[in-house]
């Protein structure tokens, strides 16, 4: 039973049973709630070394449904139960269903969120775990025995702390002198202020625990009184502040892994883009080989593969009791001495959009096809719907044998009031 809860990082940082996400996060969760239909089913970690396996046939209702519903999704992969569910929401309108049918076989089946406890045999697979989600599921009748314990959630919060990225970066730089970047963890404000004065250029300060693109402040000159207040509050509430000089970024990318206790498997690369604030905007839909080719314009493939092997060892040793996805964000940067690699910007201990893009590419695109996976926000009413209709006209979807050759495909429903959508745009080489 799959659940898309993108507010997870914020809820995990807050760590309250009664946490209420910001309105924007609630809306995103509602409007992108059907996203799991594209990655539910076969587990990437069980696939062969060259990628993911299988596909899913998805059952979704053809009528409009209320928020907080559960959408049935039967798996075509024989290694999975045919009784998989995806927690979904929103208006599953005719246009969306007709488009989805071109890629996923569709049939009708729907149960309400309040009936979640009626499926005790199904494992619940959220975007990420946090105390507020656990409480919500228990209030819906799910047995506490089927959910992470308080001890496991505390450990997950510890695993998600940015301090691990700071320490792993330092370890990696002892192995490869060519790696660039600097990251410090400060527990004392005066030491932090002294470091800020000693480093030229712009700096970024990060909360140890926060959401993607959240919990960051940018020091563009001297630190302001408001920023000092922020530092004191974060150190008091989270035990420290991460500080880094701002680098000249050329390309964001990540290495994605799946951990099962001490076993770690490399799942694939993620080449993504982010807004100036750091918020995720989209992924390239490319094969791992193609991503390595692109990165080889800046750093050697041999260096990337040594880094991959080193991270497998470090993730295994540092997170021995974790089971799930972990993404290590990286950057290619430009320095006076040439291009270099910052090998550990962030570690995301949860499902992430890079994994979604990797699964989507391997399941639904022809090998020679390339494209973009995008999560977009439209501020004005109807703009998302107008964009969708324009893309359908200008870039019609072409599918052959269940694989996308080219064109535009909407991954989540859109109506006149929708603000958030996910879609792919594919070109054939």
C-alpha positions as CSV (number, residue, x, y, z in Angstrom):
1,X,0.0,0.0,0.0
2,X,1.8,3.1,-1.3
3,X,1.4,6.6,0.1
4,X,2.8,9.9,-1.3
5,X,3.5,12.2,1.6
6,X,6.0,14.8,0.4
7,X,5.8,16.7,3.7
8,X,7.7,13.9,5.4
9,X,11.0,15.7,5.9
10,X,9.3,18.6,7.6
11,X,7.2,16.2,9.8
12,X,10.3,14.2,10.7
13,X,12.2,17.4,11.7
14,X,9.3,18.6,13.8
15,X,8.8,15.1,15.2
16,X,5.5,15.8,16.8
17,X,2.5,13.5,16.7
18,X,0.3,16.6,16.1
19,X,2.4,18.1,13.3
20,X,0.4,20.1,10.7
21,X,2.2,20.6,7.4
22,X,2.1,24.0,5.6
23,X,-0.8,24.5,3.2
24,X,1.5,24.2,0.2
25,X,2.7,20.8,1.3
26,X,-0.8,19.6,1.9
27,X,-1.9,20.7,-1.5
28,X,1.0,19.1,-3.2
29,X,0.3,15.8,-1.4
30,X,-3.3,16.0,-2.5
31,X,-2.7,16.9,-6.1
32,X,0.2,14.5,-6.8
33,X,-1.3,11.7,-4.7
34,X,-1.6,9.3,-7.6
35,X,2.2,9.5,-8.4
36,X,2.9,6.1,-6.8
37,X,1.0,4.3,-9.7
38,X,4.2,4.9,-11.7
39,X,6.6,3.3,-9.3
40,X,4.5,0.9,-7.2
41,X,5.1,-2.8,-7.8
42,X,8.5,-4.3,-8.5
43,X,11.2,-3.2,-6.1
44,X,14.1,-1.6,-7.8
45,X,16.5,-3.3,-5.3
46,X,15.4,-6.7,-6.5
47,X,16.3,-5.9,-10.1
48,X,19.4,-6.9,-12.1
49,X,22.5,-4.8,-12.1
50,X,21.5,-2.9,-15.2
51,X,18.2,-1.5,-14.0
52,X,14.7,-2.1,-12.8
53,X,12.3,-4.8,-13.8
54,X,8.6,-5.3,-14.5
55,X,5.7,-2.9,-14.8
56,X,2.3,-2.5,-13.1
57,X,-1.2,-2.8,-14.3
58,X,-3.1,-0.1,-12.4
59,X,-6.7,-0.1,-11.3
60,X,-8.2,3.4,-10.9
61,X,-11.8,4.5,-10.6
62,X,-13.3,6.4,-13.5
63,X,-15.4,8.7,-11.3
64,X,-14.4,11.8,-9.3
65,X,-13.4,10.8,-5.8
66,X,-12.8,12.6,-2.6
67,X,-9.4,13.4,-1.2
68,X,-7.8,10.7,1.0
69,X,-8.8,7.6,-0.9
70,X,-7.0,4.4,-1.6
71,X,-6.5,3.4,-5.2
72,X,-6.0,-0.3,-6.0
73,X,-3.1,-1.2,-8.2
74,X,-2.4,-4.8,-9.2
75,X,1.2,-5.6,-10.1
76,X,2.2,-7.4,-13.3
77,X,5.4,-8.6,-11.7
78,X,4.8,-12.1,-10.4
79,X,7.2,-11.4,-7.5
80,X,4.7,-8.9,-6.1
81,X,1.2,-9.5,-4.6
82,X,-1.6,-8.9,-7.0
83,X,-3.3,-7.0,-4.2
84,X,-1.1,-3.9,-4.1
85,X,-2.8,-0.6,-3.2
86,X,-1.8,3.0,-3.8
87,X,-3.2,5.7,-1.5
88,X,-4.5,8.3,-3.9
89,X,-6.6,11.4,-4.0
90,X,-8.3,14.0,-6.2
91,X,-10.5,14.0,-9.3
92,X,-9.5,11.1,-11.5
93,X,-11.1,12.7,-14.6
94,X,-11.8,11.1,-17.9
95,X,-8.9,12.9,-19.8
96,X,-6.3,11.7,-17.3
97,X,-7.7,8.1,-17.4
98,X,-7.7,8.0,-21.2
99,X,-4.1,9.1,-21.3
100,X,-2.9,6.7,-18.6
101,X,-4.6,3.8,-20.4
102,X,-2.1,4.2,-23.2
103,X,0.7,3.1,-20.9
104,X,-1.0,1.4,-18.0
105,X,-3.9,-1.1,-18.3
106,X,-6.8,0.4,-16.3
107,X,-9.8,-1.2,-14.5
108,X,-12.0,0.2,-11.8
109,X,-11.5,-0.5,-8.1
110,X,-11.6,1.9,-5.2
111,X,-11.7,1.9,-1.4
112,X,-11.8,4.8,1.0
113,X,-8.9,5.8,3.3
114,X,-11.0,5.1,6.3
115,X,-11.0,1.4,5.2
116,X,-7.2,1.1,5.2
117,X,-7.4,-1.2,8.2
118,X,-9.3,-3.7,6.0
119,X,-6.1,-4.6,4.3
120,X,-3.9,-5.8,7.2
121,X,-1.9,-8.2,5.0
122,X,-0.5,-5.3,2.9
123,X,2.7,-3.5,3.9
124,X,2.4,0.2,4.0
125,X,5.0,2.0,1.9
126,X,5.0,5.7,2.3
127,X,7.3,8.3,0.8
128,X,8.8,8.5,4.2
129,X,8.0,7.7,7.9
130,X,7.4,10.2,10.7
131,X,5.4,10.2,13.9
132,X,2.5,12.3,12.6
133,X,1.9,9.8,9.8
134,X,2.0,6.9,12.2
135,X,-0.6,8.6,14.4
136,X,-2.8,9.2,11.4
137,X,-2.7,5.6,10.3
138,X,-3.4,4.3,13.9
139,X,-6.4,6.6,14.0
140,X,-7.6,5.0,10.8
141,X,-7.5,1.6,12.4
142,X,-4.1,0.3,11.3
143,X,-2.5,-1.9,13.9
144,X,0.5,-0.3,15.6
145,X,2.3,-3.6,15.2
146,X,2.4,-2.9,11.4
147,X,4.1,0.4,11.9
148,X,7.6,1.6,12.9
149,X,8.2,1.7,16.6
150,X,9.0,4.9,18.5
151,X,12.6,3.7,18.7
152,X,12.8,3.1,14.9
153,X,11.4,6.6,14.2
154,X,14.0,8.1,16.5
155,X,16.7,6.2,14.7
156,X,15.4,7.3,11.3
157,X,15.4,10.9,12.4
158,X,19.0,10.5,13.5
159,X,19.9,8.9,10.2
160,X,18.3,11.8,8.4
161,X,20.5,14.4,10.1
162,X,22.7,16.5,7.7
163,X,25.6,15.8,10.1
164,X,26.1,12.5,8.3
165,X,26.6,14.3,4.9
166,X,29.2,16.6,6.6
167,X,31.1,13.7,8.0
168,X,31.0,11.5,4.9
169,X,32.2,14.4,2.7
170,X,35.2,14.8,5.0
171,X,35.9,11.0,4.8
172,X,35.6,11.0,1.0
173,X,38.0,13.9,0.7
174,X,40.6,12.0,2.5
175,X,40.3,9.3,-0.2
176,X,40.2,11.6,-3.2
177,X,42.1,14.9,-3.1
178,X,40.2,16.1,-6.2
179,X,36.9,16.3,-4.4
180,X,35.8,19.8,-3.6
181,X,33.5,21.5,-1.2
182,X,33.6,22.3,2.5
183,X,30.9,21.6,5.1
184,X,31.0,22.3,8.8
185,X,28.7,21.5,11.7
186,X,28.6,24.1,14.4
187,X,27.1,23.8,17.8
188,X,28.4,27.2,19.0
189,X,27.2,30.5,17.5
190,X,30.5,32.4,18.1
191,X,32.5,29.7,16.4
192,X,30.0,29.8,13.5
193,X,30.2,33.6,13.2
194,X,34.0,33.5,13.2
195,X,34.0,30.9,10.4
196,X,31.6,33.0,8.4
197,X,34.0,36.0,8.6
198,X,37.0,33.9,7.7
199,X,35.5,32.6,4.4
200,X,35.2,34.9,1.4
201,X,32.1,34.9,-0.8
202,X,28.6,33.8,-0.2
203,X,27.7,31.0,2.3
204,X,24.7,28.9,2.9
205,X,23.5,27.8,6.4
206,X,21.3,24.6,6.7
207,X,19.1,23.2,9.4
208,X,20.3,19.6,10.3
209,X,16.8,18.5,9.7
210,X,14.5,20.1,7.1
211,X,12.6,19.5,3.9
212,X,14.1,19.5,0.4
213,X,14.9,23.1,-0.5
214,X,13.8,24.2,3.0
215,X,15.7,25.1,6.1
216,X,18.3,27.1,4.2
217,X,19.5,30.7,4.5
218,X,21.9,32.4,2.3
219,X,24.7,34.7,3.7
220,X,25.4,37.1,0.8
221,X,27.4,39.6,2.8
222,X,27.7,40.0,6.5
223,X,25.3,38.0,8.7
224,X,22.2,40.0,9.7
225,X,20.6,40.2,13.1
226,X,17.7,38.2,11.8
227,X,20.0,35.4,10.6
228,X,21.8,35.4,13.9
229,X,18.4,34.8,15.6
230,X,17.8,31.9,13.2
231,X,21.2,30.4,14.1
232,X,20.5,30.5,17.8
233,X,17.1,29.0,17.4
234,X,18.3,26.2,15.1
235,X,21.2,25.3,17.4
236,X,18.8,25.3,20.4
237,X,16.2,23.1,18.7
238,X,18.3,20.8,16.5
239,X,21.7,20.9,18.2
240,X,23.7,22.6,15.5
241,X,23.9,24.4,12.1
242,X,25.6,23.2,8.9
243,X,27.6,25.9,7.1
244,X,29.1,25.8,3.6
245,X,30.7,28.1,1.1
246,X,28.6,28.6,-2.0
247,X,30.2,26.8,-5.0
248,X,29.8,27.6,-8.7
249,X,27.5,24.7,-9.6
250,X,27.5,23.3,-13.2
251,X,25.3,20.2,-12.7
252,X,23.2,18.6,-10.0
253,X,23.1,14.8,-9.9
254,X,22.8,12.0,-7.4
255,X,23.6,8.3,-6.9
256,X,20.6,6.3,-5.7
257,X,20.9,3.3,-3.4
258,X,18.7,0.7,-1.7
259,X,19.7,-0.4,1.7
260,X,18.5,-3.5,3.5
261,X,20.1,-3.6,6.9
262,X,23.8,-3.8,6.0
263,X,23.4,-4.8,2.4
264,X,23.6,-1.8,-0.1
265,X,22.7,-1.9,-3.8
266,X,23.4,0.8,-6.3
267,X,20.0,1.5,-8.1
268,X,21.1,4.1,-10.6
269,X,21.9,7.8,-11.3
270,X,19.7,10.7,-11.0
271,X,20.4,13.9,-13.0
272,X,18.1,16.6,-11.7
273,X,17.6,20.4,-11.6
274,X,16.7,22.7,-8.7
275,X,15.5,26.2,-8.3
276,X,17.8,28.9,-6.9
277,X,16.2,28.2,-3.5
278,X,17.3,24.6,-3.7
279,X,13.8,23.2,-4.3
280,X,13.6,20.3,-6.7
281,X,12.1,21.0,-10.1
282,X,12.7,18.0,-12.3
283,X,14.8,15.1,-13.6
284,X,16.4,14.1,-16.9
285,X,15.0,10.8,-18.2
286,X,18.3,9.2,-19.3
287,X,19.9,5.8,-19.0
288,X,22.7,5.4,-16.5
289,X,25.1,5.0,-19.4
290,X,24.0,8.3,-20.9
291,X,24.3,10.1,-17.6
292,X,27.8,8.8,-17.2
293,X,28.6,10.1,-20.7
294,X,27.3,13.5,-19.9
295,X,29.2,13.7,-16.6
296,X,32.4,12.5,-18.3
297,X,32.6,15.9,-19.9
298,X,33.6,17.2,-16.4
299,X,34.9,14.2,-14.4
300,X,36.1,10.8,-15.2
301,X,33.8,7.8,-15.2
302,X,36.5,5.9,-13.2
303,X,36.2,8.5,-10.4
304,X,32.4,8.2,-10.4
305,X,32.6,4.4,-10.0
306,X,35.2,4.6,-7.3
307,X,32.9,7.0,-5.5
308,X,30.0,4.7,-5.9
309,X,31.9,1.8,-4.4
310,X,33.1,3.9,-1.5
311,X,29.6,5.2,-0.8
312,X,28.3,1.6,-0.7
313,X,30.8,0.8,2.1
314,X,30.1,4.0,4.0
315,X,26.3,3.8,3.8
316,X,26.4,0.1,5.0
317,X,28.6,1.0,8.0
318,X,26.8,4.2,9.0
319,X,23.2,3.1,8.6
320,X,23.3,-0.6,9.5
321,X,19.6,-0.9,10.6
322,X,18.0,1.0,7.8
323,X,15.9,-0.5,5.1
324,X,14.8,1.6,2.2
325,X,16.0,4.0,-0.5
326,X,18.8,6.6,0.1
327,X,19.9,9.2,-2.4
328,X,23.3,11.0,-2.2
329,X,23.1,14.4,-3.9
330,X,26.2,15.6,-5.7
331,X,27.4,18.6,-7.8
332,X,29.8,19.2,-10.6
333,X,31.4,22.5,-9.8
334,X,33.7,25.0,-11.6
335,X,36.8,26.2,-9.8
336,X,39.8,28.3,-10.9
337,X,41.6,24.9,-11.3
338,X,38.9,23.4,-13.5
339,X,35.9,21.2,-12.9
340,X,35.6,19.2,-9.7
341,X,33.1,17.0,-7.9
342,X,31.3,17.8,-4.6
343,X,30.5,14.1,-3.8
344,X,28.1,14.5,-0.8
345,X,25.9,17.5,-0.7
346,X,22.9,15.8,0.9
347,X,21.7,12.3,1.9
348,X,18.0,11.7,1.5
349,X,17.0,8.7,3.6
350,X,13.6,8.1,1.9
351,X,12.0,7.6,-1.5
352,X,12.8,10.5,-3.8
353,X,12.0,11.9,-7.2
354,X,15.2,10.7,-8.6
355,X,14.2,7.1,-7.9
356,X,10.7,7.8,-9.4
357,X,12.4,9.1,-12.6
358,X,14.8,6.2,-12.7
359,X,12.0,3.6,-12.4
360,X,9.9,5.5,-14.9
361,X,12.7,5.6,-17.5
362,X,13.5,1.9,-17.1
363,X,9.9,0.7,-17.2
364,X,8.1,2.9,-19.7
365,X,10.6,4.4,-22.2
366,X,12.3,2.8,-25.2
367,X,16.0,2.5,-24.6
368,X,16.8,5.1,-27.2
369,X,14.2,7.6,-25.9
370,X,15.2,10.5,-23.6
371,X,13.2,13.2,-21.9
372,X,12.4,15.1,-18.8
373,X,10.4,14.2,-15.6
374,X,8.9,17.4,-14.2
375,X,7.1,18.5,-11.1
376,X,5.6,21.9,-11.8
377,X,3.6,24.5,-9.9
378,X,1.1,26.9,-11.4
379,X,0.1,29.9,-9.3
380,X,-3.0,31.1,-11.3
381,X,-6.2,29.1,-11.5
382,X,-6.5,27.1,-14.8
383,X,-2.9,27.7,-15.8
384,X,-2.0,24.0,-15.2
385,X,-5.0,22.9,-17.2
386,X,-4.2,25.3,-20.1
387,X,-0.5,24.1,-20.0
388,X,-1.7,20.4,-20.1
389,X,-4.0,21.1,-23.1
390,X,-1.3,22.9,-25.0
391,X,1.3,20.1,-24.4
392,X,-1.2,17.5,-25.6
393,X,-1.8,19.5,-28.8
394,X,1.8,20.3,-29.5
395,X,3.5,17.0,-28.3
396,X,1.1,14.1,-28.7
397,X,2.0,10.9,-26.9
398,X,3.3,8.0,-29.1
399,X,3.3,4.6,-27.4
400,X,4.3,1.2,-28.9
401,X,4.0,-2.0,-26.9
402,X,3.5,-0.2,-23.7
403,X,6.7,1.8,-24.1
404,X,6.8,5.6,-24.8
405,X,8.5,6.6,-28.1
406,X,7.9,10.3,-27.7
407,X,5.5,13.0,-26.5
408,X,3.9,14.4,-23.4
409,X,2.3,12.3,-20.7
410,X,0.6,13.7,-17.6
411,X,1.3,11.6,-14.5
412,X,-1.2,13.2,-12.2
413,X,-4.7,14.5,-12.7
414,X,-5.4,18.1,-13.6
415,X,-8.5,20.2,-13.2
416,X,-9.3,23.9,-13.4
417,X,-8.2,24.4,-9.8
418,X,-5.0,22.3,-9.9
419,X,-1.7,23.9,-9.0
420,X,0.8,21.0,-8.9
421,X,1.3,18.5,-11.7
422,X,3.8,15.9,-12.6
423,X,4.5,15.0,-16.2
424,X,7.0,13.6,-18.6
425,X,8.1,15.0,-22.0
426,X,9.9,12.5,-24.2
427,X,12.0,12.7,-27.3
428,X,13.3,9.9,-29.4
429,X,16.9,10.1,-30.6
